[in-house]
Amino acid sequence: MKYVLKRLLQAIPILWVIYTITFLMVVTVPGNPFQQADRQIPEGIQRALEARYEIDNNWRYYWQFLAGAVRLDFGPSFQYRDWTNSQIIADALPVSLTLGLSAMTLAIVFGVPAGVLSAVRRNSWLDMGTLVLVLIGVSLPTFVTGTVLLLAFAMSLSWLPVGGWGRLDQIVLPALTLSLPFMAYITRLTRLGMLDVLGSDYIRTAKAKGIGRQRVIWKHALKNAFLPVLSFLGPAFAQAMTGSFVVEKLFNVPGLGQHFVNSVLNLDRGLIMATVMVYSALLVGMNLLVDVLYSTVDPRVRLSE
């Protein structure tokens, strides 16, 4: 418990530094967040809008936004005039969490067994084929794999919808697209971990005692081989559950990633900082959860105070 409290206290200056860097980057970007197309806003109206949204003084806005963020109040949006940033995030974050959780479930369910089988049958055609697929999954960006899946399953075969959100079949393509890079990394890490563990003394001892091969592989070896995968899952879960910006844009998913892209294009500084802070908090939280799970998966690991 002391370790968890210590890590939570350490998260405060980390998030503050992230917020400060993001704020400095946002306020130095040239452009006018209130500009609409080619219409020129009169100087008086421009100053009135800046005063209304309290951005006429950058450092005052810095402290006001920070004070509001502590209360989970991220202020009004510059572009979505009838919405606050907190309302936008509350509306979009569950969509991104659903998409990310679906993607990571697919990545774990298929990636871990593929890595185990690849390690057990090392240098076989199965191992070579798995390594090729891993290389493709790591190398290709999601907008390429997503486009290929759209052309194949939505346009050519008409098995799945092109995009949208709300039905179960609309989750399949974006979740699969988002899961492929994570699946490739999980397969690779599982394979490397299994190759290292299968040569250990305790595995040879288990085999010598007559324990079944399947039990040795899936219970004894995989438990320790999974530790590198567990380390990867912390930031991976945070990245996936906040939604891939490209995937959400490609499949027209109304998640947090699409709002972030629009906020950057519209110079909506409040929404930019709000989404960055939410993502950073999820990243810190998932890393803490992984550290706690480490001691559960491997009793030899103890959380120090």
C-alpha positions as CSV (number, residue, x, y, z in Angstrom):
1,M,0.0,0.0,0.0
2,K,2.9,2.4,0.8
3,Y,4.4,1.6,-2.6
4,V,1.2,2.5,-4.4
5,L,0.8,5.7,-2.4
6,K,4.4,6.7,-3.2
7,R,3.9,6.1,-6.9
8,L,0.7,8.1,-6.9
9,L,2.5,11.0,-5.2
10,Q,5.3,10.7,-7.8
11,A,2.7,10.9,-10.6
12,I,1.8,14.4,-9.5
13,P,5.0,16.2,-10.6
14,I,5.2,13.9,-13.7
15,L,1.7,15.0,-14.9
16,W,2.6,18.7,-14.0
17,V,5.7,18.5,-16.2
18,I,3.7,17.0,-19.0
19,Y,1.1,19.7,-18.7
20,T,3.6,22.5,-18.7
21,I,5.4,21.2,-21.8
22,T,2.1,20.7,-23.6
23,F,1.0,24.2,-22.6
24,L,4.2,25.8,-23.9
25,M,3.9,23.9,-27.2
26,V,0.3,24.9,-27.6
27,V,0.6,28.6,-26.9
28,T,3.6,29.0,-29.2
29,V,1.9,27.4,-32.2
30,P,0.9,30.2,-34.7
31,G,-2.7,30.6,-35.7
32,N,-6.1,31.8,-34.5
33,P,-8.4,29.3,-32.8
34,F,-11.4,31.6,-33.6
35,Q,-10.7,32.0,-37.3
36,Q,-13.5,30.5,-39.5
37,A,-12.5,29.6,-43.0
38,D,-11.5,32.8,-44.9
39,R,-13.5,35.2,-42.8
40,Q,-11.4,37.8,-41.1
41,I,-12.5,38.5,-37.5
42,P,-12.4,42.2,-36.5
43,E,-9.8,43.0,-33.9
44,G,-12.4,44.1,-31.3
45,I,-14.3,40.8,-31.6
46,Q,-11.0,38.9,-31.5
47,R,-10.1,40.5,-28.2
48,A,-13.6,40.0,-26.8
49,L,-13.4,36.3,-27.6
50,E,-10.0,36.0,-26.0
51,A,-11.3,37.7,-22.9
52,R,-14.4,35.5,-22.8
53,Y,-12.3,32.3,-23.0
54,E,-9.7,33.8,-20.7
55,I,-6.8,33.3,-23.0
56,D,-5.9,37.0,-23.3
57,N,-3.1,36.3,-20.7
58,N,-1.3,33.0,-21.3
59,W,0.1,32.6,-17.8
60,R,-3.2,33.4,-16.1
61,Y,-4.8,30.8,-18.4
62,Y,-2.1,28.3,-17.4
63,W,-2.9,28.5,-13.7
64,Q,-6.7,28.6,-14.3
65,F,-6.7,25.6,-16.6
66,L,-4.4,23.7,-14.1
67,A,-6.7,24.5,-11.2
68,G,-9.7,23.3,-13.2
69,A,-7.9,20.1,-14.3
70,V,-7.4,19.1,-10.7
71,R,-11.2,19.2,-10.3
72,L,-11.6,17.4,-13.7
73,D,-13.0,20.6,-15.2
74,F,-11.1,21.3,-18.4
75,G,-13.0,24.4,-19.4
76,P,-15.0,25.3,-22.5
77,S,-14.1,24.2,-26.0
78,F,-13.2,26.9,-28.5
79,Q,-14.7,25.1,-31.5
80,Y,-17.6,23.1,-30.0
81,R,-19.3,26.1,-28.5
82,D,-22.1,24.2,-26.8
83,W,-19.8,21.7,-25.2
84,T,-17.2,21.8,-22.5
85,N,-14.0,19.8,-22.8
86,S,-15.0,17.6,-19.9
87,Q,-18.3,16.7,-21.7
88,I,-16.4,15.9,-24.9
89,I,-14.0,13.6,-23.1
90,A,-16.8,12.0,-21.1
91,D,-18.7,11.3,-24.3
92,A,-15.7,10.1,-26.4
93,L,-13.5,8.3,-23.8
94,P,-15.9,5.3,-23.3
95,V,-15.8,4.7,-27.1
96,S,-12.0,4.7,-27.2
97,L,-11.9,2.5,-24.1
98,T,-14.2,-0.1,-25.7
99,L,-12.2,0.0,-28.9
100,G,-8.9,-0.3,-27.1
101,L,-10.0,-3.0,-24.8
102,S,-11.3,-5.0,-27.7
103,A,-8.1,-4.6,-29.6
104,M,-5.9,-5.6,-26.7
105,T,-8.1,-8.7,-26.0
106,L,-7.5,-9.8,-29.6
107,A,-3.8,-9.1,-29.3
108,I,-3.4,-11.2,-26.2
109,V,-5.7,-14.0,-27.2
110,F,-3.9,-14.6,-30.5
111,G,-0.5,-13.2,-29.8
112,V,0.4,-15.2,-26.7
113,P,-0.5,-18.7,-28.1
114,A,1.3,-17.8,-31.4
115,G,4.5,-16.9,-29.5
116,V,4.3,-20.0,-27.4
117,L,3.8,-22.3,-30.5
118,S,6.5,-20.5,-32.4
119,A,9.0,-21.0,-29.5
120,V,8.1,-24.7,-29.0
121,R,8.5,-25.5,-32.7
122,R,11.6,-23.4,-33.2
123,N,13.0,-23.2,-36.8
124,S,9.9,-25.0,-38.2
125,W,7.8,-23.7,-41.0
126,L,5.3,-22.5,-38.3
127,D,8.1,-20.5,-36.6
128,M,9.3,-19.0,-39.8
129,G,5.7,-18.1,-40.9
130,T,5.1,-16.5,-37.5
131,L,8.2,-14.4,-37.7
132,V,7.3,-13.2,-41.1
133,L,3.8,-12.2,-39.9
134,V,5.4,-10.5,-36.9
135,L,7.7,-8.5,-39.1
136,I,4.7,-7.4,-41.3
137,G,2.7,-6.5,-38.2
138,V,5.4,-4.4,-36.7
139,S,6.5,-2.7,-40.0
140,L,3.1,-1.7,-41.6
141,P,1.4,1.4,-40.2
142,T,-2.2,1.1,-39.1
143,F,-3.5,3.2,-42.0
144,V,-2.1,0.7,-44.5
145,T,-3.5,-2.4,-42.7
146,G,-6.8,-0.6,-42.0
147,T,-7.2,0.3,-45.7
148,V,-6.4,-3.2,-46.8
149,L,-9.0,-4.7,-44.4
150,L,-11.5,-2.1,-45.6
151,L,-11.0,-3.0,-49.2
152,A,-11.1,-6.7,-48.5
153,F,-13.9,-7.2,-46.0
154,A,-16.0,-4.1,-46.4
155,M,-15.7,-3.1,-50.1
156,S,-15.0,-6.5,-51.9
157,L,-16.7,-9.1,-49.7
158,S,-19.3,-6.8,-48.0
159,W,-19.0,-8.8,-44.8
160,L,-18.6,-5.9,-42.5
161,P,-19.6,-2.2,-42.6
162,V,-17.1,0.5,-43.8
163,G,-17.2,2.5,-40.6
164,G,-19.4,4.0,-37.9
165,W,-20.1,3.0,-34.3
166,G,-22.9,1.5,-32.3
167,R,-23.3,-2.0,-33.6
168,L,-21.1,-5.1,-32.8
169,D,-20.1,-5.6,-36.4
170,Q,-18.8,-2.1,-36.6
171,I,-16.2,-2.8,-33.9
172,V,-14.5,-5.7,-35.7
173,L,-12.5,-4.0,-38.4
174,P,-11.2,-1.0,-36.2
175,A,-10.4,-3.4,-33.3
176,L,-8.6,-5.8,-35.6
177,T,-6.6,-3.0,-37.3
178,L,-5.6,-1.5,-33.9
179,S,-4.7,-4.9,-32.5
180,L,-2.3,-6.0,-35.2
181,P,0.8,-4.0,-34.1
182,F,0.3,-5.0,-30.5
183,M,-0.3,-8.6,-31.5
184,A,2.9,-8.7,-33.4
185,Y,4.9,-7.3,-30.4
186,I,3.2,-9.7,-27.9
187,T,4.0,-12.7,-30.2
188,R,7.6,-11.6,-30.5
189,L,8.0,-11.0,-26.7
190,T,6.3,-14.3,-25.8
191,R,8.5,-16.2,-28.2
192,L,11.7,-14.7,-26.9
193,G,10.6,-15.3,-23.3
194,M,9.7,-18.9,-24.0
195,L,13.0,-19.6,-25.7
196,D,14.8,-18.3,-22.7
197,V,12.6,-20.1,-20.1
198,L,12.5,-23.5,-21.9
199,G,16.2,-23.9,-21.4
200,S,16.1,-23.2,-17.7
201,D,17.0,-25.8,-15.1
202,Y,13.6,-25.9,-13.4
203,I,11.9,-26.8,-16.7
204,R,14.3,-29.7,-17.2
205,T,13.6,-30.7,-13.6
206,A,9.9,-30.6,-14.3
207,K,10.3,-32.8,-17.3
208,A,12.5,-35.2,-15.4
209,K,9.8,-35.6,-12.8
210,G,7.4,-36.8,-15.5
211,I,5.2,-33.7,-15.7
212,G,3.3,-33.6,-18.9
213,R,4.7,-31.6,-21.8
214,Q,1.6,-29.4,-22.2
215,R,1.5,-28.6,-18.4
216,V,5.2,-27.7,-18.4
217,I,4.8,-25.4,-21.4
218,W,1.5,-23.7,-20.5
219,K,1.7,-23.6,-16.7
220,H,5.3,-23.5,-15.7
221,A,7.2,-22.0,-18.6
222,L,4.6,-19.5,-19.8
223,K,4.2,-18.0,-16.3
224,N,7.7,-16.6,-16.3
225,A,7.9,-16.0,-20.0
226,F,4.9,-13.7,-19.7
227,L,6.7,-11.2,-17.6
228,P,8.2,-9.2,-20.5
229,V,4.8,-9.2,-22.1
230,L,3.3,-7.9,-18.9
231,S,5.8,-5.0,-18.9
232,F,4.7,-4.1,-22.5
233,L,1.0,-4.3,-21.7
234,G,1.1,-1.2,-19.4
235,P,1.9,1.5,-22.0
236,A,0.2,-0.6,-24.7
237,F,-3.1,-0.7,-22.8
238,A,-3.0,3.0,-22.2
239,Q,-2.2,3.7,-25.9
240,A,-4.9,1.4,-27.2
241,M,-7.6,2.4,-24.8
242,T,-7.2,6.1,-25.6
243,G,-7.8,5.0,-29.2
244,S,-5.5,5.2,-32.2
245,F,-5.9,8.6,-33.8
246,V,-5.4,7.1,-37.3
247,V,-7.8,4.1,-36.8
248,E,-10.6,6.3,-35.4
249,K,-10.3,8.7,-38.2
250,L,-10.1,5.9,-40.8
251,F,-13.2,4.1,-39.6
252,N,-15.1,7.2,-38.5
253,V,-15.2,6.1,-34.8
254,P,-16.3,9.0,-32.5
255,G,-13.6,8.4,-30.0
256,L,-11.1,10.5,-28.2
257,G,-8.4,10.2,-30.9
258,Q,-10.6,11.9,-33.6
259,H,-11.4,14.8,-31.2
260,F,-7.7,15.2,-30.6
261,V,-7.0,15.4,-34.3
262,N,-9.7,17.9,-34.8
263,S,-8.5,20.0,-31.8
264,V,-5.0,20.2,-33.3
265,L,-6.4,21.2,-36.7
266,N,-8.7,23.8,-35.1
267,L,-6.0,25.0,-32.5
268,D,-8.5,24.2,-29.7
269,R,-5.8,24.5,-27.0
270,G,-8.1,23.5,-24.1
271,L,-9.2,20.2,-25.8
272,I,-5.6,19.5,-26.8
273,M,-4.3,19.8,-23.2
274,A,-7.3,17.9,-21.8
275,T,-6.8,14.9,-24.1
276,V,-3.0,14.9,-23.4
277,M,-3.6,14.9,-19.7
278,V,-6.2,12.1,-19.9
279,Y,-3.8,10.0,-21.9
280,S,-0.9,10.7,-19.6
281,A,-3.0,9.8,-16.5
282,L,-4.0,6.5,-18.1
283,L,-0.4,5.8,-19.0
284,V,0.8,6.4,-15.4
285,G,-2.0,4.4,-14.0
286,M,-1.5,1.4,-16.3
287,N,2.3,1.4,-15.5
288,L,1.4,1.3,-11.8
289,L,-1.0,-1.5,-12.3
290,V,1.6,-3.5,-14.2
291,D,4.1,-3.1,-11.4
292,V,1.5,-4.3,-8.9
293,L,0.6,-7.3,-11.1
294,Y,4.3,-8.2,-11.3
295,S,4.4,-9.3,-7.7
296,T,1.2,-11.4,-8.3
297,V,2.5,-13.2,-11.4
298,D,6.0,-13.8,-10.0
299,P,6.2,-14.2,-6.2
300,R,9.9,-13.6,-6.4
301,V,9.2,-9.9,-7.2
302,R,8.5,-7.8,-4.2
303,L,7.4,-4.2,-4.3
304,S,9.9,-2.1,-2.4
305,E,8.9,0.9,-0.3
